[in-house]
Amino acid sequence: MNKKLYVGGLPYAVTEDKLKEIFSAHGTVESARVITDRFTGRSRGFGFVEMTEDAEAQAAIDSLNGTELEGRTLTVNEARPQEKRSEGGGGRDRWEP
């Protein structure tokens, strides 16, 4: 079963390939994704890595959490399930007395 990890504190220049390379030292990486701003395309400083084995994911957490990468301290832990977002719209609420 795949284990999804949250990686915070990423330097803004880190690519998905670099993220995958860093975590590959600890096991098989299924995917690596750097989250970017939808308007500017710049990194938001965090991402997600999916690893194939739970033990490998835990080894990556133990080894990389709190370490420094290009002057920034990484936060690595198990990703929490994504919270359901409210259905937002840009329209005005209709208020009736």
Secondary structure, 3 states (H helix, E strand, C coil): CCEEEEEECCCCCCCHHHHHHHHHCCCCEEEEEEEECCCCCCEEEEEEEEECCHHHHHHHHHHHCCCEECCEECEEEECCCCCCCCCCCCCCCCCCC
